[in-house]
Amino acid sequence: MGFFGSKLRTATDAKGLTCKGTAKQAKKLVRSFFQRPNCGSWAKSPEQPCYTLEQVETILSAEEGQLRSILEALAFTGMRIGELVWLTWNDVDFENGFIQVRPKENWKPKNGRPRAIPMHDRVRAVLRQLPRKHRWVFTAEPSKKYLQGGHRISRVHTLEKLKKLLGKLGLEATCTHSGTSLRAIARTTVCRHFNSSSGWATPTCRW
Protein backbone atom coordinates (compact mmCIF):
# COMPACT_ATOMS: atom_id res chain seq x y z
CA MET A 1 0.00 0.00 0.00
CA GLY A 2 2.95 2.32 0.64
CA PHE A 3 3.46 5.37 2.82
CA PHE A 4 0.49 7.51 1.78
CA GLY A 5 -1.76 4.50 1.41
CA SER A 6 -1.03 3.50 5.02
CA LYS A 7 -1.78 7.04 6.20
CA LEU A 8 -5.09 7.03 4.35
CA ARG A 9 -5.99 3.72 5.99
CA THR A 10 -5.01 5.05 9.42
CA ALA A 11 -7.16 8.13 8.96
CA THR A 12 -10.17 6.20 7.73
CA ASP A 13 -9.93 3.23 10.12
CA ALA A 14 -9.83 5.63 13.04
CA LYS A 15 -13.23 6.95 12.00
CA GLY A 16 -14.73 3.53 11.32
CA LEU A 17 -15.67 4.37 7.75
CA THR A 18 -17.28 1.91 5.37
CA CYS A 19 -15.66 0.98 2.06
CA LYS A 20 -17.66 3.71 0.36
CA GLY A 21 -16.82 6.16 3.12
CA THR A 22 -13.18 5.14 2.99
CA ALA A 23 -13.02 5.89 -0.71
CA LYS A 24 -14.56 9.31 -0.18
CA GLN A 25 -12.22 10.08 2.71
CA ALA A 26 -9.21 8.92 0.71
CA LYS A 27 -10.20 11.06 -2.24
CA LYS A 28 -10.64 14.08 0.01
CA LEU A 29 -7.28 13.56 1.72
CA VAL A 30 -5.44 13.03 -1.55
CA ARG A 31 -7.00 16.14 -3.06
CA SER A 32 -5.80 18.16 -0.07
CA PHE A 33 -2.23 17.33 -1.16
CA PHE A 34 -2.42 16.78 -4.88
CA GLN A 35 -4.05 18.60 -7.74
CA ARG A 36 -2.58 18.50 -11.26
CA PRO A 37 -1.17 15.84 -13.56
CA ASN A 38 2.58 16.37 -13.28
CA CYS A 39 5.28 17.85 -11.14
CA GLY A 40 6.28 20.54 -13.57
CA SER A 41 2.87 22.19 -13.56
CA TRP A 42 3.18 23.26 -9.94
CA ALA A 43 5.38 26.25 -10.58
CA LYS A 44 3.35 29.38 -11.11
CA SER A 45 6.08 30.71 -13.36
CA PRO A 46 9.42 29.48 -14.79
CA GLU A 47 11.11 31.34 -11.94
CA GLN A 48 9.69 28.91 -9.37
CA PRO A 49 11.80 25.72 -9.58
CA CYS A 50 10.98 22.11 -8.92
CA TYR A 51 14.29 20.67 -7.76
CA THR A 52 15.34 17.14 -8.61
CA LEU A 53 15.67 14.65 -5.79
CA GLU A 54 19.44 14.67 -6.33
CA GLN A 55 19.50 18.44 -5.77
CA VAL A 56 17.42 18.03 -2.64
CA GLU A 57 19.93 15.54 -1.23
CA THR A 58 22.80 17.85 -2.19
CA ILE A 59 21.18 20.72 -0.31
CA LEU A 60 20.61 18.58 2.77
CA SER A 61 24.06 16.99 2.77
CA ALA A 62 25.71 20.42 2.60
CA GLU A 63 24.30 21.47 5.95
CA GLU A 64 24.42 20.19 9.51
CA GLY A 65 22.68 20.89 12.78
CA GLN A 66 19.38 22.70 13.14
CA LEU A 67 19.26 24.16 9.63
CA ARG A 68 19.49 20.71 8.09
CA SER A 69 16.71 19.48 10.38
CA ILE A 70 14.55 22.43 9.34
CA LEU A 71 15.21 21.91 5.64
CA GLU A 72 14.58 18.16 5.88
CA ALA A 73 11.29 18.75 7.67
CA LEU A 74 10.26 21.25 5.00
CA ALA A 75 11.43 18.97 2.21
CA PHE A 76 9.28 16.05 3.33
CA THR A 77 6.14 17.81 4.55
CA GLY A 78 5.49 20.67 2.13
CA MET A 79 4.94 23.02 5.04
CA ARG A 80 5.48 26.72 4.56
CA ILE A 81 8.35 28.17 6.55
CA GLY A 82 5.87 30.17 8.64
CA GLU A 83 3.96 27.00 9.46
CA LEU A 84 7.15 25.33 10.65
CA VAL A 85 8.10 28.37 12.73
CA TRP A 86 4.77 28.12 14.59
CA LEU A 87 4.82 24.33 14.95
CA THR A 88 4.41 23.09 18.55
CA TRP A 89 4.89 19.64 20.03
CA ASN A 90 1.12 19.44 20.54
CA ASP A 91 0.84 19.55 16.73
CA VAL A 92 3.02 16.46 16.31
CA ASP A 93 1.14 13.14 16.51
CA PHE A 94 3.76 10.39 16.50
CA GLU A 95 1.23 7.69 17.33
CA ASN A 96 -1.00 8.25 14.28
CA GLY A 97 1.75 9.65 12.07
CA PHE A 98 0.43 13.14 11.35
CA ILE A 99 1.54 16.75 11.76
CA GLN A 100 -1.25 19.23 12.42
CA VAL A 101 -1.06 22.71 10.89
CA ARG A 102 -3.56 24.81 12.81
CA PRO A 103 -4.09 28.39 13.95
CA LYS A 104 -2.39 29.73 17.05
CA GLU A 105 -2.90 32.87 19.06
CA ASN A 106 -1.73 35.79 16.87
CA TRP A 107 -1.12 33.50 13.89
CA LYS A 108 -3.01 31.37 11.40
CA PRO A 109 -2.11 29.39 8.24
CA LYS A 110 -2.20 31.20 4.93
CA ASN A 111 -5.69 30.03 4.01
CA GLY A 112 -6.85 30.09 7.63
CA ARG A 113 -7.82 26.42 7.63
CA PRO A 114 -6.13 23.65 9.65
CA ARG A 115 -4.87 20.54 7.89
CA ALA A 116 -3.15 17.26 8.75
CA ILE A 117 0.08 16.25 6.99
CA PRO A 118 1.16 12.59 6.84
CA MET A 119 4.47 12.20 8.66
CA HIS A 120 7.19 10.91 6.36
CA ASP A 121 9.66 8.51 7.98
CA ARG A 122 12.49 11.00 7.47
CA VAL A 123 10.51 13.72 9.23
CA ARG A 124 9.73 11.35 12.09
CA ALA A 125 13.46 10.62 12.49
CA VAL A 126 14.29 14.33 12.53
CA LEU A 127 11.63 15.17 15.10
CA ARG A 128 12.57 12.25 17.35
CA GLN A 129 16.09 13.66 17.68
CA LEU A 130 14.96 17.11 18.80
CA PRO A 131 14.77 18.07 22.50
CA ARG A 132 11.33 18.77 23.94
CA LYS A 133 12.26 21.38 26.51
CA HIS A 134 10.00 24.08 25.10
CA ARG A 135 6.63 24.56 23.44
CA TRP A 136 8.00 25.11 19.96
CA VAL A 137 9.46 22.27 17.90
CA PHE A 138 12.23 24.40 16.41
CA THR A 139 13.68 26.92 18.84
CA ALA A 140 16.24 29.69 18.60
CA GLU A 141 19.40 30.18 20.63
CA PRO A 142 19.44 32.59 23.59
CA SER A 143 19.67 36.25 22.61
CA LYS A 144 19.67 39.66 24.28
CA LYS A 145 15.89 39.74 24.02
CA TYR A 146 15.38 36.10 25.03
CA LEU A 147 18.10 35.31 27.55
CA GLN A 148 16.83 31.78 28.24
CA GLY A 149 16.30 30.87 24.59
CA GLY A 150 13.51 28.47 23.68
CA HIS A 151 11.64 31.01 21.55
CA ARG A 152 10.50 30.50 17.96
CA ILE A 153 13.08 30.54 15.19
CA SER A 154 13.10 33.53 12.88
CA ARG A 155 11.49 33.05 9.50
CA VAL A 156 13.63 35.82 8.00
CA HIS A 157 16.90 34.48 9.39
CA THR A 158 16.09 30.95 8.25
CA LEU A 159 15.40 32.13 4.71
CA GLU A 160 18.62 34.14 4.71
CA LYS A 161 20.57 31.02 5.71
CA LEU A 162 18.88 29.03 2.98
CA LYS A 163 19.64 31.66 0.36
CA LYS A 164 23.29 31.68 1.43
CA LEU A 165 23.43 27.88 1.25
CA LEU A 166 21.87 27.81 -2.22
CA GLY A 167 24.38 30.40 -3.38
CA LYS A 168 27.27 28.30 -2.08
CA LEU A 169 25.91 25.32 -4.02
CA GLY A 170 25.43 27.36 -7.19
CA LEU A 171 21.64 26.98 -7.07
CA GLU A 172 20.72 30.61 -6.48
CA ALA A 173 20.11 31.20 -10.20
CA THR A 174 17.13 28.82 -10.08
CA CYS A 175 15.65 30.43 -7.02
CA THR A 176 14.44 34.03 -7.18
CA HIS A 177 12.54 33.61 -3.91
CA SER A 178 14.01 31.33 -1.27
CA GLY A 179 10.63 30.78 0.41
CA THR A 180 9.28 29.34 -2.82
CA SER A 181 12.28 27.06 -3.14
CA LEU A 182 11.48 25.43 0.19
CA ARG A 183 8.10 24.31 -1.07
CA ALA A 184 9.64 23.35 -4.40
CA ILE A 185 11.81 20.89 -2.50
CA ALA A 186 8.71 19.30 -1.04
CA ARG A 187 7.01 19.20 -4.43
CA THR A 188 9.83 17.02 -5.67
CA THR A 189 10.31 14.69 -2.72
CA VAL A 190 6.69 14.13 -1.78
CA CYS A 191 5.57 13.74 -5.38
CA ARG A 192 8.20 11.08 -6.05
CA HIS A 193 7.54 9.27 -2.79
CA PHE A 194 3.79 9.27 -3.41
CA ASN A 195 4.07 8.06 -7.00
CA SER A 196 6.56 5.29 -6.19
CA SER A 197 4.92 3.84 -3.10
CA SER A 198 1.22 4.57 -2.89
CA GLY A 199 -0.18 2.84 -5.93
CA TRP A 200 -2.46 5.76 -6.70
CA ALA A 201 -2.67 7.56 -10.03
CA THR A 202 0.03 10.18 -10.55
CA PRO A 203 -1.02 13.40 -8.79
CA THR A 204 0.42 16.80 -8.17
CA CYS A 205 0.67 18.64 -4.88
CA ARG A 206 -1.47 21.61 -3.94
CA TRP A 207 0.73 23.20 -1.31
Order of alpha helices (4+ residues) and beta strands (2+ residues): alpha-alpha-alpha-alpha-alpha-beta-beta-beta-alpha-alpha-alpha
